[in-house]
Amino acid sequence: MQFNVVVERDEDGRYVAECLDLPGCLSEGETLGEALENISEAILGCLKSRLKLLLEKQTWIEIPTEDKVSVQFDMSGALRYA
């Protein structure tokens, strides 16, 4: 699965990451690496939360057991999740 993520620096120099594909899914970190790790965890949390809501309506859906998202970052600013 791939998600579009924007990473910017705030006025205090911290990195703020936002997943454009999941409204309200934000995180931050003191370093770029920390921000990317934190947004990965935030994306997983958002997906699990949404899946849980679906499960309340559809009992046949199973929650995946994997709790990690891999992130690829290149210097163009594009992030890819696998």
Backbone bond lengths (Angstrom), bond angles and torsions (degrees), N, CA, C in turn:
res aa  C-N    CA-C-N  psi(-1)  N-CA   C-N-CA  omega(-1)  CA-C   N-CA-C  phi
1 M - - - 1.444 - - 1.528 109.33 -
2 Q 1.303 116.62 140.15 1.459 120.71 179.82 1.521 109.17 -119.12
3 F 1.325 115.87 142.38 1.459 122.49 179.09 1.524 109.07 -130.58
4 N 1.313 116.16 143.24 1.459 121.48 175.21 1.520 108.72 -86.66
5 V 1.325 115.53 123.97 1.457 121.89 -178.61 1.518 109.18 -127.56
6 V 1.321 115.85 135.57 1.462 122.25 175.20 1.520 107.55 -110.06
7 V 1.333 115.71 132.64 1.467 120.86 177.53 1.522 107.78 -120.86
8 E 1.332 115.69 126.47 1.470 122.03 178.25 1.524 108.90 -131.80
9 R 1.309 115.32 160.66 1.467 120.13 174.46 1.517 108.25 -98.93
10 D 1.337 115.71 136.97 1.463 119.27 178.41 1.525 110.16 -88.42
11 E 1.326 116.20 -177.48 1.468 120.61 -176.21 1.526 113.33 -65.48
12 D 1.346 117.07 -18.80 1.465 121.04 178.08 1.523 112.42 -93.89
13 G 1.344 116.89 1.15 1.455 120.94 178.92 1.522 114.21 89.28
14 R 1.331 118.83 0.86 1.455 122.09 178.09 1.530 109.61 -79.61
15 Y 1.311 115.62 152.14 1.460 121.46 178.16 1.523 109.20 -90.97
16 V 1.317 116.15 128.05 1.462 122.76 179.46 1.528 107.29 -114.24
17 A 1.332 116.21 125.09 1.463 122.03 -178.31 1.520 109.53 -114.78
18 E 1.336 116.15 135.85 1.456 122.06 179.32 1.520 108.97 -131.63
19 C 1.336 115.98 130.01 1.462 121.39 175.88 1.521 107.77 -87.81
20 L 1.327 116.41 111.93 1.461 121.38 -176.38 1.523 112.35 -68.86
21 D 1.327 117.09 -23.62 1.459 121.59 -177.89 1.525 113.58 -82.68
22 L 1.325 116.79 -14.14 1.465 122.17 -179.98 1.529 108.40 -127.41
23 P 1.318 117.96 90.61 1.464 120.80 -177.54 1.536 112.18 -51.40
24 G 1.327 115.11 131.79 1.458 120.96 179.68 1.510 114.26 87.24
25 C 1.325 117.51 -0.84 1.463 121.44 -179.58 1.528 108.46 -91.10
26 L 1.334 115.60 100.88 1.464 123.26 -176.17 1.518 110.16 -130.16
27 S 1.315 115.92 156.64 1.455 121.27 172.40 1.524 107.78 -158.91
28 E 1.323 116.01 178.28 1.464 120.63 -179.51 1.507 110.09 -154.13
29 G 1.310 115.80 171.87 1.456 121.63 177.16 1.510 110.63 -167.11
30 E 1.326 115.30 161.10 1.466 119.92 178.59 1.526 111.39 -73.42
31 T 1.336 116.80 -28.79 1.464 121.65 177.73 1.529 108.66 -121.09
32 L 1.320 116.36 164.69 1.453 120.56 177.69 1.525 110.27 -61.19
33 G 1.322 116.49 -44.07 1.461 120.58 179.40 1.516 112.56 -59.78
34 E 1.323 116.27 -42.53 1.464 120.87 179.05 1.528 110.48 -65.42
35 A 1.326 117.02 -40.86 1.468 120.35 178.82 1.528 110.85 -63.96
36 L 1.331 117.05 -40.60 1.466 120.63 179.41 1.525 111.17 -66.91
37 E 1.318 116.59 -40.72 1.463 120.28 176.99 1.531 110.22 -63.85
38 N 1.326 116.31 -43.35 1.465 120.35 -178.95 1.526 112.44 -67.07
39 I 1.331 117.99 -38.38 1.466 119.03 179.69 1.527 109.83 -70.57
40 S 1.329 117.28 -31.30 1.468 119.74 175.34 1.524 110.37 -61.23
41 E 1.337 116.10 -44.82 1.464 120.56 178.02 1.528 111.00 -65.49
42 A 1.324 116.70 -38.19 1.469 120.35 179.40 1.521 110.98 -66.07
43 I 1.334 116.84 -39.98 1.464 120.69 178.12 1.522 110.15 -62.47
44 L 1.335 116.43 -45.27 1.462 119.64 177.67 1.522 111.05 -59.60
45 G 1.317 116.96 -43.41 1.462 120.96 179.10 1.516 111.82 -61.58
46 C 1.329 116.50 -43.69 1.474 120.52 178.44 1.524 111.07 -62.33
47 L 1.338 116.12 -44.65 1.466 119.77 -178.80 1.527 111.41 -65.45
48 K 1.323 116.66 -42.77 1.472 120.18 179.15 1.521 110.76 -63.97
49 S 1.322 116.62 -39.84 1.456 120.71 179.15 1.525 111.19 -64.01
50 R 1.325 116.40 -44.30 1.464 120.43 179.30 1.525 111.23 -66.66
51 L 1.332 115.98 -38.21 1.453 119.62 177.93 1.530 110.78 -65.74
52 K 1.302 116.89 -39.08 1.467 121.01 177.83 1.529 110.37 -60.97
53 L 1.326 116.94 -41.51 1.462 119.99 177.49 1.533 110.93 -63.22
54 L 1.334 116.20 -39.39 1.463 119.83 177.04 1.527 111.46 -64.47
55 L 1.324 115.86 -38.68 1.465 120.14 -179.01 1.525 111.92 -62.60
56 E 1.299 116.46 -30.06 1.458 119.55 178.86 1.529 110.45 -65.75
57 K 1.336 116.75 -25.34 1.461 121.34 -179.79 1.524 111.91 -100.80
58 Q 1.323 117.75 -30.64 1.465 122.52 -177.12 1.526 108.92 -124.22
59 T 1.302 118.19 103.33 1.463 121.31 -175.62 1.521 113.41 -74.83
60 W 1.336 119.54 -10.66 1.454 121.53 -177.28 1.522 113.39 -87.96
61 I 1.333 119.39 -5.87 1.471 122.28 179.64 1.531 108.56 -84.62
62 E 1.344 116.43 136.17 1.459 120.98 178.15 1.525 110.28 -104.48
63 I 1.327 117.13 142.92 1.470 122.35 176.50 1.521 108.65 -81.60
64 P 1.332 118.26 127.52 1.467 119.92 176.80 1.528 110.66 -63.73
65 T 1.324 115.94 148.13 1.464 119.93 -177.64 1.525 112.53 -91.02
66 E 1.325 118.01 -15.07 1.464 120.12 -179.06 1.521 109.81 -69.46
67 D 1.318 116.40 133.48 1.457 119.94 -177.41 1.520 112.32 -120.60
68 K 1.333 115.94 32.37 1.458 120.43 178.95 1.514 110.17 -136.66
69 V 1.312 115.94 144.24 1.455 122.55 173.43 1.518 106.53 -120.87
70 S 1.334 117.15 130.05 1.459 118.38 177.37 1.523 108.83 -89.87
71 V 1.317 115.88 143.53 1.460 122.18 -175.73 1.516 108.96 -122.40
72 Q 1.332 115.67 135.13 1.453 121.43 171.94 1.520 106.87 -118.15
73 F 1.310 117.37 132.78 1.456 122.37 -178.60 1.514 108.34 -128.20
74 D 1.326 115.95 129.53 1.454 118.26 173.53 1.526 108.83 -118.24
75 M 1.298 117.08 167.87 1.452 121.48 -171.73 1.537 113.29 -69.64
76 S 1.328 117.54 -10.68 1.463 119.62 176.91 1.522 111.25 -76.14
77 G 1.325 116.48 -7.25 1.452 120.30 -179.85 1.522 112.61 93.77
78 A 1.319 117.86 1.93 1.465 120.99 -179.35 1.516 109.83 -86.39
79 L 1.304 116.12 131.90 1.465 121.46 175.56 1.512 108.24 -109.37
80 R 1.309 115.91 140.88 1.457 120.73 176.57 1.511 108.58 -129.15
81 Y 1.315 116.03 131.89 1.459 122.08 178.21 1.517 108.28 -107.78
82 A 1.322 116.07 136.32 1.463 119.76 179.30 1.515 109.04 -118.80
